[in-house]
Amino acid sequence: MGSRFLKIASVFFCGAIAVAAAQQPAPAPPKKIWDGVFNATQALRGKAEFDQTCSRCHNLALIGSERGPAIKGPAFLAEYEKGTVADLFIKIRDTMPQGGPGTLNEDVKLDILTYILQQNGFPTGPAELKKDLSLLSDIRLARKGIWDGVFTSAQSSRGKAALSQNGCNGCHGAELAGDRGPSLKGDRFITAWENGTVNKLFSKIRDTMPPLNAEQVSPATKADIVAYLLEVNGFPAGASELPPDAAALDGVQIVRKGAENTGAPNFSLVEIVGCLEPVANGRWALTRTTEPVATKEASPTPAALKAAESAPLGSGRFDLVSLSRTHQAESHRGHKMEARGLLYRDASYAEINLTSLSMVAPSCGN
């Protein structure tokens, strides 16, 4: 009798635990930097402290000086984008100001961090960033991607009106499903533009649409139309507008949901930046390379080369295949190069079968 009672009680107790566990709310997903992880008041406090303490080395505009590096812009973001907000906070906490890291308390340094984030284009939110390393370690410093919201709802609405006013529906159909022109909505559109940059789509519309009279619509209005096309294809709106700027748009890649954080697959066309060096048997390689990024362009645009010039080098190495005399490898020894080609790598080997190789800087010092 006692044993049977214990078994029943045990079943009841375990079931109660299971029900209680099921009733517990699921843990909140880690916050993303583009969700707004600090507020404007905190960043304003950080600006006051930065101007007083940090600007003598890093400049009031955060662009650096002979005493300290720039902490704003593509080079700064590229240096930290593989890390977390915790990494940047620890760097500031333990080493800044140079020569006297103990002169400011940690709360002040956290405020300064939020100001630096704000000046690099990250949005504010409703709450202040907390000094909690476990929380800060969950927030990855990442460039804005297509799924972080690169246009606003208002911009998309303007684009919808502009698309109708300028007769685009006459070629592409009332529902954008295609007619005399290709479909601008659905899987065909995504397949045509995925792994390319938003700038490629924008440039196509800017330079060729509408046919025979491309200049009748301003680049700013065409950026609005691109915003609308992105929205009707399922990409989310965000807090800032899509600019009609080639360099900025070259930094945003059109990828399917879930593909934004995966590496480029073998045999895909990619772009990398690295240092050109000779290797064994008369071969050449790019060393200190960036991580390969999938692309649809076999050769770079001027805006892409400008972005490559400021990209910090990494730690990879790729042998170069199909290197020809036209690439003038010997004259570019030690130069910083942008390469495009087909990717192949496994656990012990990595190569790029070249489609283009372009010098972006005369040295690999950065």
C-alpha positions as CSV (number, residue, x, y, z in Angstrom):
1,M,0.0,0.0,0.0
2,G,2.8,2.4,1.0
3,S,4.8,1.6,-2.1
4,R,1.8,2.1,-4.4
5,F,1.1,5.4,-2.7
6,L,4.7,6.6,-3.2
7,K,4.6,5.6,-6.9
8,I,1.3,7.6,-7.4
9,A,2.7,10.5,-5.5
10,S,5.9,10.4,-7.6
11,V,3.9,10.4,-10.8
12,F,1.8,13.3,-9.6
13,F,4.8,15.3,-8.4
14,C,6.7,14.8,-11.7
15,G,3.6,15.7,-13.7
16,A,3.2,18.9,-11.7
17,I,6.8,19.8,-12.4
18,A,6.3,19.2,-16.1
19,V,3.2,21.4,-16.1
20,A,4.9,24.1,-14.2
21,A,7.9,24.0,-16.6
22,A,5.5,24.2,-19.6
23,Q,3.8,27.2,-18.1
24,Q,7.1,29.1,-17.7
25,P,7.6,31.7,-20.4
26,A,10.2,30.8,-23.0
27,P,13.5,32.7,-22.5
28,A,13.6,35.9,-24.5
29,P,15.9,35.7,-27.6
30,P,19.2,37.6,-27.3
31,K,18.8,41.3,-28.3
32,K,20.2,42.4,-31.6
33,I,22.2,45.6,-31.9
34,W,19.7,46.9,-34.4
35,D,16.8,46.5,-31.9
36,G,18.0,49.6,-30.0
37,V,19.9,48.4,-26.9
38,F,20.5,51.8,-25.4
39,N,18.5,55.1,-25.2
40,A,19.1,58.6,-26.3
41,T,19.6,60.0,-22.8
42,Q,22.4,57.5,-22.1
43,A,24.1,58.3,-25.3
44,L,23.9,62.1,-24.5
45,R,25.6,61.5,-21.2
46,G,28.2,59.5,-23.0
47,K,28.8,62.4,-25.5
48,A,29.5,64.8,-22.7
49,E,32.0,62.5,-21.1
50,F,33.6,61.6,-24.5
51,D,34.0,65.3,-25.5
52,Q,35.7,66.0,-22.1
53,T,37.9,62.9,-21.8
54,C,38.3,61.0,-25.1
55,S,38.2,63.6,-27.9
56,R,41.8,64.8,-27.4
57,C,42.9,61.4,-28.8
58,H,40.0,60.3,-31.0
59,N,38.8,63.7,-32.2
60,L,35.4,65.3,-31.5
61,A,34.1,63.7,-34.7
62,L,35.5,60.3,-33.6
63,I,37.7,60.2,-36.8
64,G,41.0,59.8,-34.9
65,S,44.2,61.7,-34.7
66,E,47.9,61.0,-34.4
67,R,47.3,60.1,-30.7
68,G,44.4,57.6,-31.3
69,P,42.6,55.7,-34.0
70,A,39.2,56.4,-35.6
71,I,36.3,54.9,-33.6
72,K,33.7,55.6,-36.3
73,G,33.2,54.4,-39.8
74,P,33.7,51.2,-41.9
75,A,37.2,50.4,-40.6
76,F,36.1,50.6,-36.9
77,L,32.9,48.5,-37.6
78,A,34.9,45.9,-39.5
79,E,37.3,45.5,-36.7
80,Y,34.6,44.8,-34.1
81,E,31.8,43.3,-36.1
82,K,32.8,39.7,-35.4
83,G,32.7,40.4,-31.7
84,T,30.1,41.5,-29.1
85,V,29.3,44.7,-27.2
86,A,31.0,43.1,-24.2
87,D,34.3,42.9,-26.2
88,L,34.1,46.6,-26.9
89,F,33.1,47.5,-23.3
90,I,36.0,45.4,-21.8
91,K,38.4,47.2,-24.2
92,I,37.2,50.6,-23.0
93,R,36.9,49.5,-19.3
94,D,40.4,48.0,-19.1
95,T,42.5,50.3,-21.3
96,M,40.8,53.7,-21.6
97,P,41.7,56.5,-21.2
98,Q,45.2,55.5,-22.3
99,G,47.6,55.8,-19.3
100,G,44.8,56.2,-16.8
101,P,42.0,53.6,-17.2
102,G,41.1,54.0,-13.5
103,T,40.2,57.7,-13.8
104,L,36.7,56.9,-15.0
105,N,34.2,54.6,-13.4
106,E,32.5,51.7,-15.3
107,D,29.1,53.4,-15.5
108,V,30.6,56.4,-17.2
109,K,32.5,54.2,-19.6
110,L,29.3,52.3,-20.5
111,D,27.7,55.7,-21.3
112,I,30.6,56.5,-23.6
113,L,30.2,53.1,-25.3
114,T,26.6,53.9,-26.1
115,Y,27.6,57.3,-27.6
116,I,30.2,55.5,-29.8
117,L,27.5,53.0,-30.9
118,Q,25.1,55.9,-31.7
119,Q,27.8,57.7,-33.8
120,N,28.3,54.5,-35.8
121,G,24.7,54.5,-36.8
122,F,23.2,52.0,-34.3
123,P,19.7,53.0,-33.2
124,T,18.5,54.1,-29.8
125,G,15.7,52.2,-28.0
126,P,13.5,52.8,-25.0
127,A,15.8,51.6,-22.2
128,E,19.4,52.2,-21.1
129,L,22.1,49.6,-21.7
130,K,22.9,47.7,-18.5
131,K,26.3,47.0,-17.1
132,D,25.8,43.2,-17.3
133,L,28.6,41.3,-19.1
134,S,26.4,38.3,-19.7
135,L,23.8,40.5,-21.4
136,L,26.5,42.5,-23.3
137,S,28.0,39.2,-24.5
138,D,24.7,38.3,-26.2
139,I,24.7,41.4,-28.3
140,R,26.8,41.0,-31.4
141,L,28.2,44.0,-33.2
142,A,27.1,43.5,-36.8
143,R,26.7,45.7,-39.8
144,K,23.1,46.3,-40.8
145,G,21.8,43.5,-43.0
146,I,18.8,43.3,-45.3
147,W,16.8,41.6,-42.5
148,D,17.6,44.4,-40.0
149,G,15.4,46.9,-41.8
150,V,17.3,49.1,-44.3
151,F,14.3,51.3,-45.3
152,T,11.3,52.9,-43.6
153,S,7.6,52.2,-44.1
154,A,7.1,55.8,-45.1
155,Q,9.8,55.5,-47.8
156,S,8.2,52.3,-49.1
157,S,4.8,54.1,-49.3
158,R,6.4,56.9,-51.4
159,G,8.0,54.2,-53.6
160,K,4.7,52.5,-54.2
161,A,3.2,55.8,-55.3
162,A,6.2,56.6,-57.5
163,L,6.1,53.2,-59.1
164,S,2.5,53.7,-60.1
165,Q,2.9,57.4,-61.1
166,N,5.8,56.6,-63.5
167,G,4.0,53.8,-65.3
168,C,6.1,50.9,-64.0
169,N,3.0,48.7,-63.7
170,G,2.5,48.9,-67.4
171,C,5.5,46.7,-68.0
172,H,5.7,44.8,-64.7
173,G,2.0,44.2,-64.1
174,A,-0.5,45.6,-61.7
175,E,0.6,43.0,-59.1
176,L,4.3,43.2,-60.1
177,A,4.0,39.6,-61.4
178,G,5.5,40.5,-64.8
179,D,4.1,41.4,-68.2
180,R,6.2,43.0,-70.8
181,G,8.9,43.3,-68.1
182,P,10.0,40.7,-65.6
183,S,8.3,39.9,-62.3
184,L,9.3,42.2,-59.4
185,K,7.7,40.1,-56.7
186,G,8.1,36.6,-55.5
187,D,10.6,33.8,-56.0
188,R,11.7,34.9,-59.5
189,F,12.7,38.3,-58.2
190,I,14.6,36.9,-55.2
191,T,16.4,34.3,-57.4
192,A,17.4,37.1,-59.8
193,W,18.8,39.4,-57.2
194,E,19.9,37.2,-54.2
195,N,23.6,37.3,-53.2
196,G,23.9,40.6,-55.0
197,T,23.9,44.0,-53.3
198,V,21.1,46.4,-53.0
199,N,23.3,48.7,-55.0
200,K,23.1,46.4,-58.0
201,L,19.3,46.6,-57.9
202,F,19.3,50.3,-57.3
203,S,21.8,50.9,-60.2
204,K,19.8,48.9,-62.6
205,I,16.7,51.0,-61.8
206,R,18.6,54.2,-61.7
207,D,20.4,53.8,-65.0
208,T,17.8,52.0,-67.1
209,M,14.3,52.6,-65.8
210,P,12.0,53.6,-67.2
211,P,13.3,52.5,-70.6
212,L,14.2,55.3,-73.0
213,N,13.8,58.0,-70.3
214,A,15.7,56.9,-67.2
215,E,16.4,60.5,-66.1
216,Q,12.7,61.4,-65.7
217,V,12.8,60.0,-62.1
218,S,15.4,61.2,-59.6
219,P,17.8,58.8,-57.8
220,A,16.1,59.6,-54.5
221,T,12.7,58.6,-55.8
222,K,14.3,55.4,-57.3
223,A,15.7,54.6,-53.9
224,D,12.1,54.9,-52.6
225,I,11.0,52.4,-55.3
226,V,13.7,50.0,-54.3
227,A,12.4,50.3,-50.7
228,Y,8.9,49.4,-51.9
229,L,10.2,46.4,-53.9
230,L,12.1,45.1,-50.9
231,E,9.0,45.4,-48.7
232,V,6.6,43.6,-51.1
233,N,9.2,40.8,-51.2
234,G,9.0,40.3,-47.5
235,F,12.0,42.3,-46.2
236,P,11.2,44.3,-43.1
237,A,11.1,48.1,-42.6
238,G,13.4,49.7,-40.1
239,A,14.1,53.1,-38.5
240,S,16.2,54.7,-41.2
241,E,15.7,55.3,-44.9
242,L,17.6,53.6,-47.8
243,P,19.9,56.3,-49.2
244,P,20.6,56.8,-52.9
245,D,24.3,56.2,-52.2
246,A,26.2,53.5,-54.1
247,A,28.9,53.0,-51.4
248,A,26.3,52.5,-48.6
249,L,24.1,50.2,-50.7
250,D,27.1,48.1,-51.7
251,G,27.3,47.1,-48.1
252,V,23.9,45.5,-48.0
253,Q,23.4,42.1,-49.6
254,I,20.1,40.6,-50.7
255,V,19.8,37.2,-49.1
256,R,17.0,34.9,-48.1
257,K,15.8,34.7,-44.5
258,G,18.3,32.6,-42.5
259,A,21.1,32.9,-45.0
260,E,22.5,36.2,-43.7
261,N,24.7,34.5,-41.1
262,T,25.9,31.5,-43.1
263,G,29.2,31.4,-44.9
264,A,29.5,31.3,-48.7
265,P,29.2,27.7,-50.0
266,N,31.8,26.0,-52.2
267,F,31.7,26.8,-55.9
268,S,29.9,30.1,-55.3
269,L,31.1,33.4,-56.7
270,V,32.7,35.4,-53.9
271,E,34.6,38.5,-53.0
272,I,37.6,38.6,-50.7
273,V,40.3,41.2,-49.7
274,G,43.8,40.2,-48.8
275,C,47.5,40.7,-49.3
276,L,49.1,39.3,-52.5
277,E,52.1,37.1,-51.8
278,P,54.1,34.5,-53.8
279,V,54.0,30.9,-52.5
280,A,55.6,27.6,-53.6
281,N,56.1,26.5,-57.2
282,G,55.5,29.9,-58.7
283,R,52.0,30.2,-57.4
284,W,50.4,33.2,-55.7
285,A,48.0,33.5,-52.7
286,L,46.1,36.1,-50.9
287,T,47.0,36.1,-47.2
288,R,45.4,37.9,-44.2
289,T,42.1,37.7,-46.1
290,T,38.7,38.8,-45.1
291,E,36.0,36.1,-45.0
292,P,34.6,35.4,-48.5
293,V,31.3,37.1,-49.2
294,A,28.9,35.7,-51.9
295,T,28.4,38.1,-54.8
296,K,26.8,38.1,-58.3
297,E,29.3,40.4,-59.9
298,A,32.4,38.8,-61.4
299,S,34.2,42.1,-61.3
300,P,33.9,45.0,-58.8
301,T,32.2,48.3,-59.1
302,P,34.1,51.5,-58.1
303,A,32.1,51.7,-54.9
304,A,33.0,48.1,-54.0
305,L,36.7,48.8,-54.6
306,K,36.4,51.9,-52.3
307,A,34.8,49.8,-49.6
308,A,37.6,47.1,-50.0
309,E,40.3,49.8,-49.6
310,S,39.1,50.5,-46.0
311,A,38.3,46.9,-45.1
312,P,40.6,45.6,-42.3
313,L,42.5,42.5,-43.2
314,G,41.7,39.2,-41.6
315,S,43.5,35.9,-40.9
316,G,42.6,33.7,-43.9
317,R,44.6,32.5,-46.8
318,F,43.5,31.5,-50.3
319,D,45.5,30.1,-53.1
320,L,44.8,31.8,-56.5
321,V,43.8,29.7,-59.5
322,S,43.6,30.9,-63.1
323,L,46.0,33.8,-62.4
324,S,47.1,35.2,-65.8
325,R,49.6,37.6,-67.1
326,T,47.0,40.3,-67.3
327,H,46.8,40.2,-63.5
328,Q,50.4,41.4,-63.2
329,A,51.0,39.5,-60.0
330,E,54.7,40.4,-59.6
331,S,54.0,44.1,-59.8
332,H,51.4,43.8,-57.1
333,R,53.4,41.8,-54.7
334,G,52.6,43.0,-51.1
335,H,49.7,45.1,-52.3
336,K,46.2,45.0,-50.8
337,M,44.0,43.4,-53.4
338,E,40.3,42.7,-54.0
339,A,39.7,39.3,-55.6
340,R,36.6,37.7,-57.1
341,G,36.1,34.1,-58.2
342,L,34.7,30.7,-57.4
343,L,35.3,29.5,-53.9
344,Y,36.5,26.1,-52.8
345,R,37.8,25.1,-49.4
346,D,37.9,22.2,-47.1
347,A,39.6,21.4,-43.7
348,S,43.1,21.7,-45.2
349,Y,42.9,23.8,-48.4
350,A,41.3,26.9,-49.7
351,E,41.4,28.5,-53.2
352,I,39.7,31.1,-55.4
353,N,39.4,30.5,-59.1
354,L,39.8,34.1,-60.2
355,T,37.4,36.1,-62.3
356,S,39.0,39.5,-61.3
357,L,41.9,40.8,-59.2
358,S,42.2,44.5,-58.4
359,M,44.7,46.5,-56.3
360,V,42.9,48.7,-53.7
361,A,46.0,49.9,-51.7
362,P,49.8,49.9,-52.3
363,S,50.5,48.2,-49.1
364,C,48.9,45.8,-46.5
365,G,49.8,47.9,-43.5
366,N,46.3,48.1,-42.2
